[in-house]
Amino acid sequence: MPYAVMDTPLPAETYVLPRRGWQIDPRHAALAAAGCWLAFALITWLVHSGRTGAFDEAGLRLFRRDGDLALAGSSAWAEAVRDITALGGVLLRTIVAIGAFTALFFLRLRREAVLMAVTILTGLAVELAIKELVGRPRPSLVPHLTDAAGMSFPSGHSFNSALGFMAIALAFATYSVRRRVRWTLIGSSMLLSMLVAFSRVLLGVHYPSDV
């Protein structure tokens, strides 16, 4: 006996998006922003006035052999450092940012999506402007283990990784009412940013004060 064909339509699927669970207090955001910008302005002044020489030299020599100043450790370690630094490269940063923007948009977190995009784009403009203003050449004390062009301060990988990863983390943190979840997202983005920054110094293409 042939199977009977049912004419009853299947019920439409319904997706319920979670509501925003958290929003940054504007006063706390303003205080945090002011503190970060003051610290960054201080570092910029120290670099521009040449007051970071001893710190930068010591940082570049750290984790390097005494003779040829090559990176200490195996070739696998050097490759791992290059893999870490690639996370802050233009291509991967752009792919991650587009993916995050798309996800936020379809989750109807359009305000967060726009703020994230504006943060990343304006941050890139600020970074490029400061590079031209300070005009610091890249280190020549140690061998460069990867290709790098342009001015040294601030590190584009470090600056834009911190900006992008933390903006994405803060945007998605609005979904959770649980503080542990929010701090896990934000803390992970900070750790990833610091790893990228550390890798730039290990590869010899930036001074510690650049990152």
C-alpha positions as CSV (number, residue, x, y, z in Angstrom):
1,M,0.0,0.0,0.0
2,P,1.5,3.4,-1.0
3,Y,2.3,5.9,1.7
4,A,-0.4,8.6,2.1
5,V,0.6,12.1,1.4
6,M,-0.4,14.5,4.1
7,D,-1.6,18.0,3.1
8,T,-1.3,19.5,6.5
9,P,1.5,22.1,6.5
10,L,4.3,21.9,9.0
11,P,4.1,24.5,11.8
12,A,6.4,27.5,11.2
13,E,9.5,27.6,13.4
14,T,9.8,30.3,15.9
15,Y,13.1,31.7,17.1
16,V,13.2,33.7,20.3
17,L,16.2,35.9,20.7
18,P,17.5,36.5,24.2
19,R,17.1,40.0,25.5
20,R,20.0,42.2,26.5
21,G,21.1,41.2,29.9
22,W,23.6,44.0,30.7
23,Q,24.5,47.4,29.7
24,I,27.7,49.4,30.5
25,D,27.1,52.2,32.9
26,P,28.0,55.4,30.9
27,R,29.8,56.9,33.9
28,H,32.0,53.9,34.4
29,A,32.7,53.8,30.7
30,A,33.7,57.5,30.7
31,L,36.0,57.0,33.7
32,A,37.6,53.9,32.2
33,A,38.1,55.7,28.9
34,A,39.6,58.8,30.5
35,G,42.0,56.6,32.5
36,C,43.1,54.6,29.4
37,W,43.6,57.7,27.3
38,L,45.6,59.5,30.0
39,A,47.9,56.4,30.3
40,F,48.3,56.2,26.6
41,A,49.1,59.9,26.3
42,L,51.7,59.5,29.0
43,I,53.3,56.6,27.1
44,T,53.2,58.5,23.9
45,W,55.0,61.5,25.5
46,L,57.6,59.2,27.1
47,V,58.3,57.5,23.7
48,H,58.3,60.8,21.8
49,S,60.8,62.4,24.2
50,G,63.1,59.4,24.2
51,R,62.7,58.4,27.8
52,T,61.9,54.7,27.2
53,G,65.4,53.6,25.9
54,A,66.6,51.5,28.7
55,F,63.2,49.8,29.2
56,D,62.9,49.1,25.5
57,E,66.4,47.6,25.1
58,A,65.9,45.4,28.2
59,G,62.6,44.2,26.8
60,L,64.0,43.4,23.4
61,R,66.9,41.4,24.8
62,L,64.6,39.4,27.1
63,F,64.1,35.8,25.8
64,R,67.0,36.1,23.4
65,R,70.4,34.5,23.2
66,D,73.4,36.5,24.4
67,G,75.5,36.1,21.2
68,D,73.5,36.7,18.1
69,L,70.4,38.0,19.9
70,A,68.3,35.3,18.1
71,L,65.1,34.2,19.8
72,A,65.8,31.6,22.4
73,G,64.1,28.3,22.0
74,S,63.3,25.9,19.2
75,S,62.1,26.6,15.7
76,A,58.6,25.4,16.7
77,W,58.5,28.0,19.4
78,A,59.3,30.7,16.9
79,E,56.6,29.4,14.5
80,A,54.1,29.5,17.4
81,V,54.9,33.1,18.1
82,R,54.4,33.9,14.4
83,D,51.0,32.1,14.6
84,I,50.0,34.2,17.6
85,T,51.0,37.4,15.9
86,A,48.9,36.5,12.8
87,L,45.8,36.7,15.0
88,G,46.4,40.5,15.1
89,G,47.0,40.8,11.4
90,V,44.8,42.8,9.1
91,L,43.3,39.8,7.3
92,L,42.2,37.8,10.3
93,R,41.1,40.9,12.3
94,T,38.9,41.9,9.4
95,I,37.4,38.5,9.0
96,V,36.6,38.2,12.7
97,A,35.2,41.8,12.8
98,I,32.9,41.1,9.8
99,G,31.7,37.8,11.3
100,A,31.0,39.5,14.6
101,F,29.2,42.4,13.0
102,T,27.0,40.0,11.0
103,A,26.2,37.9,14.0
104,L,25.2,41.0,16.1
105,F,23.1,42.3,13.3
106,F,21.1,39.1,12.9
107,L,20.8,38.8,16.6
108,R,19.1,42.3,16.5
109,L,21.9,43.9,18.5
110,R,22.2,46.6,15.9
111,R,23.3,49.3,18.3
112,E,26.1,47.1,19.5
113,A,27.0,46.2,15.9
114,V,27.2,49.8,14.9
115,L,29.2,50.9,18.0
116,M,31.6,48.0,17.4
117,A,32.2,48.9,13.8
118,V,32.6,52.6,14.6
119,T,35.1,51.8,17.4
120,I,37.2,49.6,15.1
121,L,37.2,52.1,12.2
122,T,37.9,55.2,14.3
123,G,40.6,53.4,16.3
124,L,42.4,52.5,13.0
125,A,42.4,56.2,12.0
126,V,43.7,57.2,15.4
127,E,46.5,54.6,15.3
128,L,47.6,55.7,11.8
129,A,47.6,59.3,12.9
130,I,49.7,58.7,15.9
131,K,52.2,56.7,13.9
132,E,52.7,59.7,11.6
133,L,52.9,62.1,14.5
134,V,55.5,60.2,16.5
135,G,57.4,58.9,13.5
136,R,59.4,56.2,15.4
137,P,61.4,53.8,13.3
138,R,61.3,50.1,14.1
139,P,63.9,48.4,16.3
140,S,67.3,47.6,14.8
141,L,68.9,46.1,17.9
142,V,67.6,42.5,17.3
143,P,66.8,40.5,14.1
144,H,63.3,40.7,12.7
145,L,61.6,37.3,12.6
146,T,58.7,38.5,10.4
147,D,58.1,41.2,7.8
148,A,57.0,44.6,9.1
149,A,56.7,47.9,7.4
150,G,55.8,51.4,8.5
151,M,56.4,53.3,11.8
152,S,56.9,51.5,15.1
153,F,54.7,53.4,17.6
154,P,52.1,52.3,18.4
155,S,52.1,48.7,17.2
156,G,49.2,48.3,14.8
157,H,48.8,44.6,15.6
158,S,48.6,45.4,19.3
159,F,46.5,48.6,19.1
160,N,43.9,47.2,16.7
161,S,43.8,43.7,18.3
162,A,42.9,45.2,21.6
163,L,40.4,47.6,20.1
164,G,38.7,44.9,17.9
165,F,38.7,41.9,20.3
166,M,37.6,44.0,23.3
167,A,34.9,45.7,21.3
168,I,33.5,42.4,20.1
169,A,33.7,40.9,23.7
170,L,31.8,43.9,25.1
171,A,29.2,43.8,22.4
172,F,28.4,40.1,23.1
173,A,28.7,40.5,26.8
174,T,25.4,42.5,26.7
175,Y,23.6,39.2,26.2
176,S,24.5,37.8,29.6
177,V,23.1,38.7,33.1
178,R,25.9,36.6,34.7
179,R,29.0,38.5,35.7
180,R,31.2,35.4,35.3
181,V,30.2,35.0,31.7
182,R,30.8,38.7,30.9
183,W,34.2,38.7,32.6
184,T,35.2,35.5,30.8
185,L,34.5,37.1,27.5
186,I,36.2,40.4,28.3
187,G,39.1,38.7,30.1
188,S,39.7,36.3,27.2
189,S,39.8,39.3,24.8
190,M,42.3,41.1,27.0
191,L,44.5,38.0,27.3
192,L,44.4,37.5,23.5
193,S,45.4,41.1,23.0
194,M,48.3,40.8,25.4
195,L,49.6,37.7,23.7
196,V,49.5,39.4,20.3
197,A,51.4,42.4,21.8
198,F,54.0,40.1,23.5
199,S,54.5,38.3,20.2
200,R,55.5,41.6,18.4
201,V,58.3,42.2,20.8
202,L,59.5,38.5,20.6
203,L,59.6,38.8,16.8
204,G,61.8,41.9,17.2
205,V,59.6,44.2,15.1
206,H,58.4,46.4,18.0
207,Y,59.8,47.9,21.2
208,P,58.0,47.0,24.5
209,S,56.7,50.6,24.8
210,D,55.1,50.2,21.3
211,V,52.7,47.5,22.5
